[in-house]
Amino acid sequence: MAQPAKLALEDGTVYAGSSIGAEGEVDGEVCFNTSMTGYQEILTDPSYRGQIVTMTYPQIGNYGVNEADFESSRPHLAGFVVREHSRIQSNFRSEASLSEFLKKWGVVAIESIDTRALVRRIRSQGAMRGVLSTTDLDDASLVAKAKASPGLVGRDLVQEVMPSESATWDSTVSNWTHLNAECGMGNAESPHVVALDYGMKWNIPRHLVDQGCRVTVMPGTSTAADVIAQNPDGVFLSNGPGDPEPLEYAIGTIRELLGKQPIFGICLGHQLLSLACGAKTFKMKFGHRGANQPVQNLKDGTVEITSQNHGFAVDEDSLPEVLEVTHRSLNDGSIEGVRHRDLAAFSVQYHPEASAGPHDSHYLFQQFLDSMGKGLELSV
Ligand SMILES: NC(=O)CC[C@H](N)C(=O)O
């Protein structure tokens, strides 16, 4: 018989369902993702640290899970919510069921709740703190715990997920989605990218290597002197969890690096680059999480369908003169990309590495490579 589980929100709503993961209790911000596929990449994306992720697609797990599609070494999210866990996995690449994966990695997860009602509540009231439990099934107690959950604002979650050591990156985009089957790991002649890792999705360095770069991954707490000692041709700023504003060490490092090497940032990296240039960030009502988010490239008017996962954004009113908006969300008009007007530094709020999601924005990796070849006085 299915083991009961409950999800409680800080507004007092409680959803009763069944456990499909580990036994236990977790708290976090309850958010939702509208992707139809890509649950495994979502589960292993370190940016979800501190969040209980609800999938809006009604059946999840039908193609199983496999190690090759991990976006980091393990799941980092707080909990997982689905309408229905598929009882059948059918895919030649599958190595385990979603439920086996969740149990193995200790992820508390629930199915058989009305995810449409939950998502409508989050959409109208905004992201809420919640508790997901298989051990405490008392509604009043769960709601009290949800209210006591710390939330994301003002916390540094990067240091919980970033690597402790620097390392040379050593894998390409998987054969499954290979763009450049000829590429190796680069050599002494290849452009050298230092990737500052704040909880980086692995498909990013895979793409940099596919572009012919040599990649050194460094912890997000590295100083500008640490980075410069590696003699990079370009610096990449990764995605990562939580609120960007408390990450003063990262903002300070980026401020020092600006104008020394070309810089490219994705998601948290975009927010940190903007903060380093003098902008502010804010917490969105419920964020953008999904694999079909439309973004307009303001340079040529083209539209990219993008993969996204963010709950904070750069505040347009705070944008300093030196930053130009390059991309905009077609859903709500928010900033999706910026570039420095005088220096080779640019960033996007969305995920050009996809994984999961559409490949429309891969050109940004080429743009980064081009910026490294052009010299600093030329902006991209
Ligand atoms: N994917 C990311 O890098 C997310 C950035 C940040 N944690 C946000 O939620 O906005």
The ligand as a MOL file (V3000), in Angstrom:
LIG
                    3D

  0  0  0     0  0            999 V3000
M  V30 BEGIN CTAB
M  V30 COUNTS 10 9 0 0 0
M  V30 BEGIN ATOM
M  V30 1 N 19.1590 28.9510 -12.3800 0
M  V30 2 C 19.6850 29.9400 -11.6960 0
M  V30 3 O 20.8700 30.2480 -11.7840 0
M  V30 4 C 18.7860 30.6290 -10.7220 0
M  V30 5 C 19.2840 31.9500 -10.2280 0
M  V30 6 C 18.6510 32.3860 -8.9210 0
M  V30 7 N 18.8950 31.4150 -7.9080 0
M  V30 8 C 17.1550 32.6160 -9.1200 0
M  V30 9 O 16.3540 31.8460 -8.6440 0
M  V30 10 O 16.7770 33.5730 -9.7400 0
M  V30 END ATOM
M  V30 BEGIN BOND
M  V30 1 1 1 2
M  V30 2 2 2 3
M  V30 3 1 2 4
M  V30 4 1 4 5
M  V30 5 1 5 6
M  V30 6 1 6 7
M  V30 7 1 6 8
M  V30 8 2 8 9
M  V30 9 1 8 10
M  V30 END BOND
M  V30 END CTAB
M  END
